[in-house]
Amino acid sequence: MEIDQIINTIFPLPELSKLNLIQHISEISHPKGFCLMEANKVVSYIYFLKKGIVRAYASTENNDITFWFGTEGEPVVSMKSYVDDKPGYESIELLEDCDFYVLETSKLKKLFNEDIYIANWGRKFAERELVKTEELIISRQYKTALERYKDLLREKPYLLQRVQLGHIASYLGITQVSLSRIRAEIK
């Protein structure tokens, strides 16, 4: 997905503002397995996924708990670092070779002070991330694993072809054995 499409998906900008924002964005690539962000570290960048898939997870004593998958066109950001310039909670692992657009947070915040359109774009960006977090929390609190799996099938069926079942099970908050039972039940 091209950067101007990603920008417009978040919030359309006038052409001059969009060009101003784009001139501060560069492209990078990393291989499958690369750790893009580490928990307990400040991340000074916002990434937009051009190609590939990533997972966000938190580590416990016994395992990793996957709580989000990012795919083409989506922002990859540590909101704690973005908002408060403090270490984030999550780690981000690349599940495929990935291409990213990258924007330094400090440059974006400088643009907020210079261009009201970019400032509004940044507000919409943060609002969208807040809604995603809210939906995740509500899903985890009020839906069964079966309902969450059905949501995944409806909203992001391609994840089942691109992501290990262990990560899917972790995302759903269940074991791989339970995931196998759910999958058999649905067939």
N, C-alpha and C positions, 0 to 999 in steps of 0.2 A: 504494500500500500504506500502511496506517495505521501510526502509530508503535508502538502497543501490539502489533501483529502482528510488527513488525520486532524489537522487544525480546524477545518470546516466542520468536522463531525463534533468536535468539542463546542465550537461556537464560531460562526462565520465572521471573518474580519474584513474590513475594507482592504483593498489591494495593497495600498501603501503600508499599512500596518502589518499585513501578512508578510510582505517582502522584508520589512524591518525585522520581524521575528525570525523568519527563515534564515537571514544572514548570520544569525547567532547559533544556528543548528548545524551540527556536523554528523557524519555517518561513521559508525564503527561496526565491526563484526567480531563475534566470539564463537568458539566451538561448543558443541554439545558437552554438558558437564561443567562448564565454566560457572563460577559463582559470581554473579553480577553485583550482588549486595550481600553484606554479612550483617547479621543481627548484632546489635550493640556497637555499631559504628555509624558515624554521620555520613550520609550520602549527599554529595554536593551536586548531583545531577538528576535530571528527569530524563527518562528514556521513553521513546515511542517505538513500538515493535513494528519494524518494516516487514520482517520475515522470520518465522519460527514460532516457538512456543516456550513459555517459561512457567515455573511454578513458584509460588511464595509459600514458605513454610516456617514454622517455629519448631525448635528442637526442645525435647524434654529429655529427661534422664534416660528413658528407654527407647524413644523413637522420634521421628520427625512427623509433624502434623501439617499436612498440606491444607491450606485454606483458600487458595486462589490459583487459577490458571490464567495466564495472559497469552493472547494470540494476536495475529496481525492487526495492526491499527490501534492497539490499546496502549495507554500509558503504563509505564512501569516506574513506580515512584514509592519512596518511603515517605509517607505523609508526615511522620514525626520529624524527619530531617527537613522536609520541605517547609513545614509550618514553623517549627520551633528551633531548627538547626541543632537538633539533639539526636543521639543515636536511635536508630529505628529498632523495631521489634522483630522484623522479619529478615529472612535470608531469601535470595532469589537465585534459583538454579536454572540453567538453560537445559531444556529437554531435547532440543534439536540445535543444530548450527543456527545461529541467529544473526540478523542484521538489524541494527538499531539506528534511529535518529537520536542524537543526544544534545541536551541543552543544559548549560550550567545554571544552577538555581540562582546564583548571585546576579548573573546577567539578566535573567528573566525578571527578577525583582527590580533591577535598575530600569528595565523597560516599562514596568508597571508605573513608575514615577514619571515617565516621559510620554506615555501614550495611553490615553483613557480607554481606547478600544482594546489594547493588549491587557490592560488592567481588568477590564470586564471579561475578557477571554480567560484570564487567570482565575477570576471568581467562578466562572462557569466550570472550569476544569476542577477546582476544589469541590464545588457543589456536586458534580458528577461522581467524584471519588467518595464523597460522603454518602451519597445514595447507594453506591455499590456496597459500601461497608454496612450500611443499615440493612440492606437486603440480605447480606450474608449472615448477619447476626439473627435476624428474624427467621431465616430459613433454618439455621442451626437450632434455634430455641423451640420452634413451633412445628416443624415438619419431621416426619419419620424418615428413616434412611430410604425407604421405598419411594416416598414422595420426592425426596431430593434427587434420587437416581432418575426418576421419571422427568423431573425438571431438567436434569442434565441431558437426557436423551432428546428432549424437545428443544432446548435452547442451544446446546453445543454438542450435537451427536458426533462430530468429527474428533472430539477428545478421545473417544473410545478406540479410535484407530491410531492416535498419535501419542497416547500417554500410557505408561505401564499401569496395569490394573492395581498394583500396590499403592500407587499415588492416588488413583481414583477412589479406592477404598478409604484411604486416609482422609481425602477430601470429604467423603460422605460420613466420616466418623465411625466407620465400621471395620471389621477384619476382612481379609480377602475371602475367607470362607463364607462370611455373611453376604459379601458381594456376589459370590458365585451362586448362592441360593436365590438372591433377588433376581439375578440375570436369568436363572433357570425358570423362575416363577413367571417372568414376563414373556418368555418365548412362547 
